[in-house]
Each structure stands twice: as structure tokens, then as C-alpha cells.
């Protein structure tokens, strides 16, 4: 009896021990005082295959001693990092925040990250001598000196938003006048542009820094997640993902940082560049419930890159890739464009490998050139040298952005170059260039046109009001734009295909609200245009467009307008739909967009 009882007690003890051991292996709590200590403990947990790591709440402050980022986490797999209540504070604005490389199924939750010293500066324009192209700027207390050769932005002192109707200020020289006053020598064409923009003594100015890094980077990562993360005062992008299989999930806030030490005013901006930036992923990102505000560039760009075609013959094609890694693999789809950016054809890669370097481009260093050849699954048409090659299979196809707020920032809310995307239930307000642009950018080497893109149930409010887009020479016509890279390049063979613009609200938008060109099979249905064109606009007039048109379309085929309403239009609305000479098979021009008068 006693022996049986002892055996039973031993079994219970062993079971309890095994349970404790399993729990310990599943999750641990770590405490760190510096980024270096945190880095070491997280990598040790990864080596021990710990599944859950809880970081003790508190402030972890400092700079990385031997890394470009406070945390460089490589090769993590199947790990949850709960940083709820943790503030990771960088004392060196030239370093980045968290860098994940080659990670799979990693979740980072609850972290607050910011730069203690802003990686940008700000102040007030106190004087200007446009004859010699010099602005006098007084930097606010607590903010760093301006970097040389950068760009500044004028802000309205009442709203503390980007000043309406002005250009960005590019400059090339900084001259220190006194403790906080600097002379800034603007670039050659800026004095004429600023002649009517400046109000010295009143205008606020924010100036980009040039030495910062990303707040959070996912490099060649797969199925990773950011949950309830907050970023403030980012050095370049708030979040960047680059390459890999993708399928990553993002729920985070990018917003204004705290006042730096000695400052008496809040920051005008939240980051030096984009809030989010996705490039080269196989499967597109999902952004859900994000708040993105105050950044100096786009909120959400998603794209891949072009390759330069050197020679084509039959099914064989020789191309130059941007990096020493062949971005193409057998089975990938390819799309080709001629030097005028006209769409030529599609094919599928049958095989690809490195080629002998038999080509020379004088403007590129020979040791940086990497040539490849591919064989396609079909005969190719005549492909002129200098054509571009892209693949939709590394452009973030299948992305989703829903229930996000994008507001009060420079440039575009969305800059889309990917297929099979869904953009729904978002608020885009105060994007200075446009609420949304879908377009390739050949000059930036970012591809490509979009197919199977759905834009539904979003609100686009008070966009397209600054950063030069209100000028007559602007090719950004609308709050939402589905277009080619530039008007001078000619038709692109309907690069955009199967676009759905459904149930959106366009509110308080001056000038053209919706611009579509180089697109095929487009449905514009159930949208509301509320209080459009109450103020005059010259956007696009120098290029032959008429900003008094609510909607402008050209170089399109099979476009349908259905059940769209205009409510409380302003005096500058003259035409509902302006149809260009190269538009064919357009339905609903007469009755697909109607003005609804209020009932008494």
C-alpha cells in the first residue's frame, strides 16, 4: 500500500515537473536596461527555441554599440515577443530601431519606439532674399541644426499642417548665422517658385534629416506580425518590408514624437519619409487598424523593381538586374515595356541563369553590372534594347489595407504598383499630393501597373492641396488617380486592368476628383462626391486638362459609371465626366454620375 502510494506521488511529481519544464520552454520573461542587453537576451532565447518572450515593462534607452540598429534579430522563428509597456528609446538618431532579417512567424507586440533626438528639425522662416535664393530660418529650441543639401516644407502656423498651394523647398547649402539662426541657399529654380509662397515671419518650416534609418525593418521575412506597435520620430520609414515570401501583418501607429529636451513646441512631423514601404515581396502585406500621420512622404507604397533589357531573340532575353541576385525564378510571370513605357507582352520564365557580361552601359560602373538570361515559355515579339522587364510575382500581390487612418502628411496616401489588392474602409485625409495613385514609376525604377485592384468604402477628404500639385503643370489631377507614369510617354497599352472603384466618399476635393488613364475594364459605382470644387484649381491645366471636370478619363477601354452621386457641388464644377479622344467603350457618361439636389 505504502509502495503504491509512493509510486503515485512520484508520478504526480514527475508530471508536475514536466509541466513546469514545458511551460518554461514555452515562455520566459527577460529584463534589460540597454538595447545591447536586450539584443543579447533575445538572441539567446531564439537559440534556445523559446516560443514566448515577455519583456519587463519599462524604458530601455541607449544606442547600439556595434550595430546600425538598436536590435538586429536574425533567423528568429515561431516566437512571440510581448513588449507591452516597453519604451525602446534611441539616443542616436543615425541608428535604426528594430531590424528583423530572415525571420518566420515572429510576432512583435506592444512596443513603443522613438528617437530621443529628432532625426529632423523645424523652426520659422524669419526672412528671405529671393534675389540670391536665401532663406533665413530660426530653429526652434531643442531641435538640431539643419543638415546640408536637404528639403524643407512650409507649414501653416494656425493649423500646423502643410501650407496649401506651395512647393517643397530644396536647398543645397546651410550657413550658420547665430546660435539658432541659419541661412539656407535654395536650389536654382526655387526662388521663382517661392515668390508667391512665402510669408516670412509667419511660415513655419520643417526640414528633413539625411542620416537616419528605418524604425522597424522586416528584411526577407515571412508571416511575421506587428501588433499594437507605436513609432514616433522615425529616421526614414516608419516600417519597411523588403523581399522574401512576405505575407506579413501590420497593426501599428506612426505619430508625432515627444518634445525633445529643451523644446517648447511639439514636432511638426513624425518621420523623415514613408510611414510604410513594401518592396519586392512575393505575397503582399496586410495592414489593418493602423494610424499613420505626419510623415514627410507617402503613407503606403507597394511595388517591385524593373530590370533593363539588353537584347532579345526568339524566346531568349538578356537583362541587367539591379542587384547581384537574380530576382527571377522559373514559373514567374514577366511583363515587358518598350523605352516609351508602352506595354508589350507577357510571358512565363522557363529557365534563367547568369550570362556573360557582353554588354556595357557607360553610366554604370562595370563592377556593379550583373547580367542574366532567361528563356520564356513562348516566342517574344520584337523587344527593343532599353526596354523594361518586371514581374508581378515580387510586387506584393494580394495586399490588403483596411480600417486604417492616413492623415496630414506630405505626398500620397497610397502609391500602388501591385496586383490583386484590396483597399477598403480607410480614411485618407490631408494627403498633400493625392489620396491614392496607382502608377508605375520608371524614373524611380519601381514597377508596375496594377491589375485586379479594388478600392471600396473609403473616405478621401481634403487631399491634393500642396507640394506643387495645385500648379498648372501638375500631372496629378485627382484625389484618386489610376494612371501612367507621365503624360508625355504616350499610351501604355492599357497597363492597368480590372479596376473597381466602389462605394467611396470623395469629400471637400477641389479640382478633378478622379483621374483614370491607361486602364482597361474599370467599374466606378456607388461613389459619393460631397462638396466638390468649392475653390478654384489649376491642376493640370498647362497639360491640356480641365480641372473644372469632376472626373477625367482618357486612353481607356471598357469603363462603366453607375449610380454615382454628386452632393452640394461648388461653383467651379463645370463638367461631370470629361472623356478624352483615346477613350473607347465608355458606359454611363450621361447618367452614371448625377447631381443630387437637396430636398426642401
N, C-alpha and C positions, 0 to 999 in steps of 0.2 A: 504494500500500500504506500509506504513511505517512498519506495523507489519509483513507483508510478507517478507520485506527486512531484518528486524532484525532476523526473523527466519532463512532466508537463510544464513545470516552472521554467526549466531550461529552454523548452521550445518557445514559450512566450517571450522570454528574454531575447532569444536569438531573433525572433520575428520583430520585436521592438527595435533591436539593434539594426537589423536590415532596413527597417522602415526609416530610421533616423539617418542611416548611411545614404539611402536613396534620396531622401529629402535634401541632405547636404549636397549630394552630387547635382541635384536639380537646381538648387538656388543658393546663392550666398549674398551677404551684404559686405560691401567694401567701403572704407573711409579713406579719403585722400585730401591732402592740404594743398597740393600743387598739381598742375597739369602733368608734369613728368611722373609723379607718383600715381596718378590716375591712369596714365598710359601704361605703366608697368603692370599694374594690378589687372587691368582689363585684358592685356595680352596673356598674362598668367592664367586667368580664368578661361580664355579661349584654348590655351594649350591643355588645360585640364578638362576641356569639353563641358564646362558648366553651361547649363541651359538658361538660367535666370540670374541676372546680377542686379542687385539693388544698391544704388549709390546713396550713402547717407546724406540727407539734405544739408545744404549749407553753401557757402561761397568758396569756389575753387578758383584762385586768382593767380595769374602769373603769365610768363611767356615760355614757349618751348625753347629748350637749350640747344637741341641738335636736330630740330625738325622744322619744316616750313609751316606746320600746323600744330596746334596745341595737342591734338590727338590724331595719330596716324595708325589706323586699325586695319590690318591686312589679313585676309583669309578667314575672317570670322564666319561661322556657320551655325545656324539654328540656335541663336542666342537672343534673349530679350534683355535690354539694358534699361532699367527703370531709373530715370534721373529726375523724377518728380521732386520739386523743391530744391533742385541743384541749379546754381548760377555758375556758369563757366565764363570767367571774365578774363579777357586778354589785355595785358598791359603793353602789348606791342602791336600796333595797327598794321605792320607789314607782314604779320603771320596770319594764317588761316585758322579756322576753328576746328571742325571735325572732318577728317578725311577717311572715308571707307573705301578700301580697294579690294576688288576680287572677293566680295562678301556675298553670301547667300542666306536668305531667310533670317535677316537680322532686323530687329525692331529697336529703335531708339525712341524712348517715351519721356515726355515731361521736361526736357532740358530747356533752360534759358541760357542763350549765348549772346554776348555783346562785347564790343571793343570799348575799353575804358577811355581811350583817347580816340576821338572820331577819325576815321580814315578819309576825312573830307574837311572842308572849312566853310565858313559863312561870315557874312557881315553886311555892310551897307555901302552902296555907291555914293560917295560924297562929292565927286567931281568928275568931269570928262573934258578931254581935249581931243575932239574927233579929227582935228586937222592933223595931229601927229599920231592919232589912233591910240590914245592912252586913257584908261580909266583909273580914277583914284578910289581905292577901296579901303574902308576901315573894318578890320576883322573884329568880330565880337569877342569879348573877354572869354578866355578859357578855350578858344578854338585855335588850332595850329595855323602856322603860316601857309599860304597857298603854294602848291607845287608849281614848278615851271612847266610851261607848254601843256596846258590842260584846257578845260572848258568850264564855263560858268553859266548860271541860269538866273534870270531875273525873277523875283518873287514880289507879289503884291503885299504891301505891309499890313493891309487890313485883313485879308483872307489867309495870308501866309501860304498861298498856293502859287504855282507857276503863273507869271503875269500873262494875261491874254494878248495874243496878236504879235508876239515878239520872236526874235531869233535866239538860238543858242549863241553864246559868246565864246568863240575860240580864240585863244591867245597863245603867244609864243615867248613871252619874256615877263619876268617879275622883278620889280625894283623896290627895295625897302626904303621907305621914306622916314619912318619913325618906328616906335615900339610896335604899333598895331596898324599902321597905315602903309599901304603898298600901291605902287603904280603897276598897272597891268597893260602891256602892249599887245593890242589885239591884232589878229591876222589881217592880211591886206584888204580883203573885201568887207571886213566887218564895220568900219566906220560908216560907210554908206547905208548899210543895213540897220545900224543902230540910231541913225539920225532922228527917227521918229519914235524909237522905242524907249529911250532913256528918260528918266526923271531923276536926275542927281539930287541927293539929299533926301529922297523918299524911297527909291527902289532898294529892296533887299536883294542880296546875291548869295547863292550857294555855289561852291566850286568843288569839282571832283578831285579826289586824291588819285595818285598814279602808282602807289606802291602796295596797295592792299591785296588780299587774297580772298578766296571764297569762304563764306561762313561754314557751309556744310557741303561736302562733295561726295557723290556716290560714283566711283570710277570702276567700270566693268563689274557692276553689281547686278544681282538677280533676286527678285521677290523680296526686297528689303522695304522697311516701313519707317516713316517718321510720323509719330503720333503726338499731338498736343505739344509740339516744339515751338519755341518762340525765339526769334532772331531780331537783334537790334543793332544798328550802326554797322552794317556789313561792309567789308572792304571792297568786294566786287559784286558777285552774285550772292543772293541770299542762299539759294540751293542750286547746285549743279548736278546733273547726272550725265555721264558720258560713256558711250559704248556698252558692250555686253548684251546679255539677253533681256535686260530690263524687266518690265512688269512690276516696277516699284510703285509704292503707295505713299502719298504725301498729305499730311494734315498738319499745317503749321501756320504761324503768324510771322510776317515780316512787318515791323513797325518802327517808329521813331525811338531812338535810344534815350537814356537819361542825359541830363546836362553834364558835360564834363566838369572836372574840378575847376572852380573859379568862374564858371559861366553864370550869366544872369538871364539868359534866354534859352528856350528849347531848340533842339535841332530842327532845321528846315527839311531835311531829307533823312531817309532811313538806310539807304545803301548807295554805293557808287554806281552800280549798274543794275542788271536784271534781278527781279525777285526770284525767278525760277528760270532755268535754262536746261533744255534737254537736247542732246545731240548724239546721233549715231546709235541709238538703242534698237534692238530687234523688236521688242514689244513696248508700246508706248506707256507713259506713266498714267496713273490715276491721281488727280488732285481733288480733294473733297473737303469742304468746310474750311478753306484757307482764307485768311485776311492778308492782303498784300497791298501796302500803301507806302507812298513817299519815296519810291525808288527813282533813280536818275535814268532808267531805261525801261525796256519792255517788262511787262509782268510775266508773260508765259510764251516764250518762243519754243517751238518743237521742230526739229529739222535733221537732215543729214548733210553730206557734202558732195560736191561734184568732183569728177575725175576728168582730166583733159585727154581727149582722143588724139593720138598721133598719126594713126594710119588704120585703115580698114580695107579688108579684101575678102569678099565672099562671106564666110562665117567667122573669119578671124579678125580680131580687133586688138590693136595695141594702145595702151593707155598709160598715163602717168598718174600715180596716186599721190596724195598729199603727204603721206607718212610712209615710213618703211615697214608697213604692214598692209598686206593685200586685203582691202575691205570686202572683196567679192569672193563668194564661195559657190560651188556647183549647186544648181537649183534656185539660186536667187534670180529675181526679175531685174531687168535693166531697162532704162529709158534713155533715149538719145535725143539731143537737141543740137541744131546747127549753130554756127557762130552768131547768127542773128537771134538765137534763143527760140527758134521755131521747133516745135515738137516733130520728130522724125519717125520714130518707130519704137516698138518694144520687142524684147526677146528674153530668153532664159539662158543663164550661164550653164554650159555643158561641162566645161573644164577651164581652169585658169592656173597660171604659174608665172614665175618671174621670167622676164625677157632680157635679152642682151640690150645694153644701153646704146642703141644705134641712133638715138635722136639727141639733138642739142637745142636747148632754149637759152638764148643769151642772157635773159633777165633773171635766170635762176642758177644758183651755184651747182656745178656738176656733181659735187659730192652729196647733194641733197636730193638728186633726181632718182626716183625708183620707178622702173618700167615693168609693166606686166602685159601679158597677152591673155586673151580669152577666146574660147570657141563657143559660139552661140548655138542654140537649138534650131536655128533657121537661117536662111540667107538674109543678109542685111542689104538695105538699099545703099546707094552712094552716100558715104559719110565723109563730109569734108574735114580736112585737118583743122584742128581748132574747135571741133565740136565738143560738147559736154556729155558726160555719162553719169547717170545717177541710178540708185536703186531704192525703191520704196521699202525694201526689207531691212534697212538700217535707219529709218527716218522716224521711228516712234509710232508706227501704225497701230491703230486700235486704242489710242489715248482717250481718256475721259476726264473732263473737268466739270464738276457740278457743285452747286451750292457754295460758291466762293464769292468773296467781295474783293474787287480790284478798284482802287480809288486814288485820286490825287497824286499822279505821278507823270513823269515825262514819257513820251512815246506811245507805244501801242499796248492795249490790254492783252490782246492775243496776236502773235505773229506765227501763223500756222503754215507748215510745209509738209504735212504728213497726211496719210490716207486713213480712212475708216475711223474718223474721230467723232466724238460726241461732246458738244459744249452746251450745257443746259442749266437753267435755274441759277444763273450768276448775275450779280450786279456789277456793271462796269461803268464807273463814274469818274469824270475828270481825267481821262487819259488824253494827254495834250495833242497827240498825233491822230489817233483813231482808237475806237473801242476794239475793233478786230480787223486784221488784214490777213488774208490768205494769199501768199505770193511767194515764188522763188526769189532769191537774191543772188544773181550771178556774180555781181561785184563782190559780195561777201563770201562767195563760194558755198552758199547754203541752199540745199535743194529740199523740196521741189514743188511742183504744182500738187494740188490736193484732189483726191477722189473719194467719193462716199463720205462726205462731211455733212454732219447735221448740227445746225445751230438753232436751238429752240428754247423758248420760255425764258429768255434772258432779258434784262433791262439795260439798255445803253443810254446813259444820261449825261448830257453836257460834256461831250467829248469833242476832239478836233478843234481846239481853240488856241493853241500856242505852238512854239517850237517851229515857226516858219510855215506851218501848213495852212494858215489863213491867207497866204500870199497868192497872187495870180499865177505864179509859176509852179505851184504845188501840183504833184500828181496824186496826192492823197485827197480824194474827193469826198468820201463819205465817212460816217461813223463806223459803218461796216463796209469792207472792200474785198471783193473776190476779183483778183486782177493779175496782170502780168507784171514783170519787173519794172518796165519803163515804157512810156508811150511811143518812143522813137524806134522801138525794135520791131514793130510790125506784128501781125497776128502770129500766135504761137501754136496754131493747130489745136485749139480748144484744150489747153493744158489741164484746166480744172474740169472735172466731170462728176455728175451726180451730186449736186449740192442742194441741201434742204435748209431753207430759212423759214422757220415756223414759229408762230405764236410769240414773237419777241415784241418788246416795247421800246420804241425809239422816242426819247423824251428830251425836250429842250435842245434840239440839234439844229444849228444854223447851217446854211448851205445844203449841198446834196447829202442826204441821209444814207443812201445805199448805192454803191457803185459795183457793177458787175461787168467784167470783160474777159475774153479768152476763156469762156466757160461753155459747157455743153450739158444739157439736161439739168435745168435748175428749176426748183419749185419755191416760190415766195408766197406763203399762205398764212393768213390769220394774224398778221402783224399789225400793231397799232403805232401810229406816228402822232405823238401828242405834242402840241405847241411847237411845231417845226418852223424854222425860218422867221423868227421874230426880229432878227438882226441881220444886216446886210453881210454878204460874204463874197469874196473874190476868188475863192479857192478854185484853181484850175482854169480860170478864165483865159490866161495867156496861152494855154494849150488848146483852146478852142472849145472847152467845156462850158456849160452854163450852170452856175451854182444856184440859179433860181429853180432848177428841177429837183424835185424830191428824190427821184430815182433816175440813175443814168446807166444805160446798158449799151454795149457795142461789142463786136467780134464775138457774138454768142449764137448758139443754136439750140432750139427747143427750150425756151424759157416760158414758164407759166406763172401768172399772177392771179391769185384767187383770194377773195374775202379779206382784203387788207383795208384798214380804216385810217383816215386822217382826221384828227380831232383838234379843234382850236388852231387852225393854221395861221401863221403870221403874214404880214403884208408882202414879204419877199418871196413867197411861194407863187410861181407863175405856171409851172408845168408839173404834172404828177409823174409821168414817165417820159423821159427823153430817150428815144430809140435811135441809135447811130446807124450809119449806112451799111455796116457789115453785120447787122443783126438779122437773123432769119428764124422763121417759125416761132414767133413770139405770140403768146396767147394771153388775153386779159388786159391788153393795153387800155381798152375803153371802159371796162367795168371791173377789173381785178383790183383796182385801188380807188376808193371813193372817199369823198369828204363828207363827214357826218356832222350835220349842224345840230347844235344843242336845241332841245325842245323847250318851249316856254312853260 
